[in-house]
């Protein structure tokens, strides 16, 4: 059984979806409104599988997802007055961009304690020694780092409230794991990015599920560490201690148990009944806090964003810097040639996307950006467009 809720769907994306659905081990599948072409399965696709998991359907960014935090202290006017300074301070605390890492000494102690627990749990299960060695020796340098592409850290407003929203994943850890196990299951070093399934009861399956779970927990911890650092940076600029609460921390790239089966979400937000989630739009239009309605026709899922309308190459060719700057009027952000492919015009209309999934989620709040931070080849240059 398959469901197609996608809007502005192109033929190649549909073909990719159909090819995945036709696998014998797929029980149900659904395309979300933001669906667009991926490298194996469409981004914005959900698959319920029996007896097998597919590393390529989880992808390289294991645990990519969203975190939203509400700052309980009344600081909105101060944030707006000091937006440029806050931007610079947060950028100093959090490495952003492709390959940007952090020295382990700069990771907070509470995150190091949580990481140690995750490592011990992973080590107690079936695992590959090479992967364990990488995780033990290299992972800490990825904790509290944002990454590149559509990952972002945003300080937003809703009426009189101030919010922090983070979009990121497991960074180099997820990439290493994905590549290793895609090669293992394909039994080759080239052409491994394809639909090669792993039987969950096999030795390889147990290995992958153990390290997959580690990656999912690591991604949650990575975003929490960035929240801690953002709060510290804001406290330094504003000169006061901030009280805050975690609203949600949720992955949208995963394979997780669903009864006796597994549900793969390749860029899709879990949306069971009353389940909280965050659906980002673009750099200009912020994010939507939502609650799931538990719709089986969406496989208890929703979009993980607006979805790309233009590929990164097409965006760079068709969107000018003047258009990009004009669209970001009034927002302090990483607005330069290095983030041109993330311009609002590169994405689908978020209103249409949200309307297409009104039977899957209800909107709780719309968070509008004051400050938007991304990894860029022009890192450190911020502008406010007014």
DAMOVEN-V396393 format. One record per residue. N is the residue number from 1. RES is the residue in one small letter. PHI is phi in degrees with one decimal (NA if undefined). Layout:
# DAMOVEN-V396393
n->(N:N)
res->(RES:RES)
phi->(PHI:PHI)
This chain:
# DAMOVEN-V396393
n->(1:2:3:4:5:6:7:8:9:10:11:12:13:14:15:16:17:18:19:20:21:22:23:24:25:26:27:28:29:30:31:32:33:34:35:36:37:38:39:40:41:42:43:44:45:46:47:48:49:50:51:52:53:54:55:56:57:58:59:60:61:62:63:64:65:66:67:68:69:70:71:72:73:74:75:76:77:78:79:80:81:82:83:84:85:86:87:88:89:90:91:92:93:94:95:96:97:98:99:100:101:102:103:104:105:106:107:108:109:110:111:112:113:114:115:116:117:118:119:120:121:122:123:124:125:126:127:128:129:130:131:132:133:134:135:136:137:138:139:140:141:142:143:144:145:146:147:148:149:150:151:152:153:154:155:156:157:158:159:160:161:162:163:164:165:166:167:168:169:170:171:172:173:174:175:176:177:178:179:180:181:182:183:184:185:186:187:188:189:190:191:192:193:194:195:196:197:198:199:200:201:202:203:204:205:206:207:208:209:210:211:212:213:214:215:216:217:218:219:220:221:222:223:224:225:226:227:228:229:230:231:232:233:234:235:236:237:238:239:240:241:242:243:244:245:246:247:248:249:250:251:252:253:254:255:256:257:258:259:260:261:262:263:264:265:266:267:268:269:270:271:272:273:274:275:276:277:278:279:280:281:282:283:284:285:286:287:288:289:290:291:292:293:294:295:296:297:298:299:300:301:302:303:304:305:306:307:308:309:310:311:312:313:314:315:316:317:318:319:320:321:322:323:324:325:326:327:328:329:330:331:332:333:334:335:336:337:338:339:340:341:342:343:344:345:346:347:348:349:350:351:352:353:354:355:356:357:358:359:360:361:362:363:364:365:366:367:368:369:370:371:372:373:374:375:376:377:378:379:380:381:382:383:384:385:386)
res->(x:x:x:x:x:x:x:x:x:x:x:x:x:x:x:x:x:x:x:x:x:x:x:x:x:x:x:x:x:x:x:x:x:x:x:x:x:x:x:x:x:x:x:x:x:x:x:x:x:x:x:x:x:x:x:x:x:x:x:x:x:x:x:x:x:x:x:x:x:x:x:x:x:x:x:x:x:x:x:x:x:x:x:x:x:x:x:x:x:x:x:x:x:x:x:x:x:x:x:x:x:x:x:x:x:x:x:x:x:x:x:x:x:x:x:x:x:x:x:x:x:x:x:x:x:x:x:x:x:x:x:x:x:x:x:x:x:x:x:x:x:x:x:x:x:x:x:x:x:x:x:x:x:x:x:x:x:x:x:x:x:x:x:x:x:x:x:x:x:x:x:x:x:x:x:x:x:x:x:x:x:x:x:x:x:x:x:x:x:x:x:x:x:x:x:x:x:x:x:x:x:x:x:x:x:x:x:x:x:x:x:x:x:x:x:x:x:x:x:x:x:x:x:x:x:x:x:x:x:x:x:x:x:x:x:x:x:x:x:x:x:x:x:x:x:x:x:x:x:x:x:x:x:x:x:x:x:x:x:x:x:x:x:x:x:x:x:x:x:x:x:x:x:x:x:x:x:x:x:x:x:x:x:x:x:x:x:x:x:x:x:x:x:x:x:x:x:x:x:x:x:x:x:x:x:x:x:x:x:x:x:x:x:x:x:x:x:x:x:x:x:x:x:x:x:x:x:x:x:x:x:x:x:x:x:x:x:x:x:x:x:x:x:x:x:x:x:x:x:x:x:x:x:x:x:x:x:x:x:x:x:x:x:x:x:x:x:x:x:x:x:x:x:x:x:x:x:x:x:x:x:x:x:x:x:x)
phi->(NA:-133.7:-130.2:-122.6:-109.8:-69.5:-118.0:52.4:-82.8:-93.5:-63.0:-64.8:-65.2:-64.1:-61.7:-63.0:-63.5:-61.9:-62.8:-68.7:-60.7:-75.8:-67.8:-58.9:-89.2:-86.9:-90.8:-145.8:-154.1:-150.9:-104.2:-83.8:-58.0:-89.9:-57.6:-151.5:-60.2:-112.7:-92.1:-134.7:-111.6:-60.4:-72.8:97.0:-118.3:-132.7:-132.8:-99.4:-120.7:-113.8:72.8:-132.7:-123.6:-123.4:-54.1:-68.4:-77.9:-75.7:89.6:-76.2:-93.1:-56.3:78.1:-54.7:-175.7:-127.1:-130.1:-129.2:-129.8:-99.2:-85.8:-78.6:-73.0:-77.5:-132.8:-55.9:-64.6:-67.0:-62.8:-64.9:-68.0:-112.9:-60.0:-67.4:-68.5:-64.1:-53.5:-63.2:-68.6:-63.2:-62.2:-74.1:-85.1:-121.8:-63.3:-131.9:124.4:-60.9:76.7:-78.5:-119.9:-128.1:-71.7:-51.3:-65.1:-90.4:-77.6:-64.3:-63.1:-65.8:-72.6:-61.0:-63.6:-65.7:-63.5:-59.2:-63.8:-62.5:-63.9:-64.1:-64.1:-63.7:-63.4:-74.4:-101.7:-65.2:-154.4:-86.8:-63.1:-65.7:-66.1:-60.3:-61.9:-62.6:-62.4:-65.1:-93.5:-115.6:-62.5:-57.7:-73.5:-99.7:-75.5:85.6:-121.2:-87.6:94.3:-128.2:67.4:-89.6:-68.9:-154.7:-128.2:-132.6:-109.0:-126.1:-130.6:-142.8:56.0:-101.3:-92.7:-114.2:-129.6:-118.3:-125.8:-125.6:-121.5:-165.3:-139.3:-95.1:57.9:-64.7:-63.2:-62.0:-63.3:-60.2:-63.4:-60.1:-61.2:-58.6:-83.7:-65.5:-68.5:-61.7:-74.5:-79.4:60.1:-161.4:-96.7:-129.2:70.6:-83.7:-80.7:-147.9:-81.0:-102.4:-85.5:-115.8:-70.4:-67.2:-88.8:-77.7:-59.6:-64.8:-62.8:-64.6:-60.3:-64.5:-63.0:-66.4:-76.0:-62.4:-61.1:-60.4:-61.3:-66.6:-69.3:-63.2:-64.2:-59.5:-69.2:-59.3:-68.4:-62.7:-62.4:-67.1:-63.3:-56.0:-67.6:-64.2:-61.3:-61.5:-64.9:-67.2:-62.3:-64.1:-70.3:-85.6:70.4:-149.9:-80.5:-108.5:-101.1:-147.6:-138.5:-76.8:-89.5:-161.8:-141.7:-136.9:-87.6:-124.5:-126.5:-165.0:-129.7:-133.2:-60.7:-138.0:67.7:-89.1:-109.2:-125.7:-110.5:-97.4:-116.8:-101.6:74.5:-150.3:-84.9:-58.0:-142.9:-67.1:-54.1:67.1:-76.6:-78.3:-156.4:-127.1:-119.2:-79.0:-98.9:-165.9:-61.7:-93.5:-98.0:72.0:-138.4:-111.5:-83.9:-131.9:-125.7:-70.4:-104.7:68.6:-89.8:-65.9:-70.3:-99.2:51.9:53.3:-141.4:-145.4:-65.5:-107.0:171.2:-80.1:86.9:-73.0:-95.6:-118.9:-64.8:-61.9:-64.4:-64.7:-62.1:-66.7:-80.3:-105.5:-112.8:-88.8:-64.4:-65.7:-65.0:-60.9:-62.6:-63.3:-69.8:-101.8:-51.8:85.7:-111.5:-81.5:-166.7:-84.7:-118.0:-157.2:-60.4:-75.1:-124.7:-58.2:-71.7:-105.2:-58.2:-51.0:-67.6:-79.9:-113.2:-65.0:-66.7:-64.9:-64.7:-66.1:-64.9:-67.0:-65.8:-71.7:-124.8:-67.4:-89.8:-110.1:-140.9:-115.2:-80.5:-96.6:-148.2:-110.5:-95.4:-105.6:-72.0:-102.4:-132.1:-126.7:-118.5:-141.5:-74.4:-150.0:-69.1:-112.9:-52.1:102.6:-93.3:-119.0:-138.4:-113.0:-102.4:-129.4)
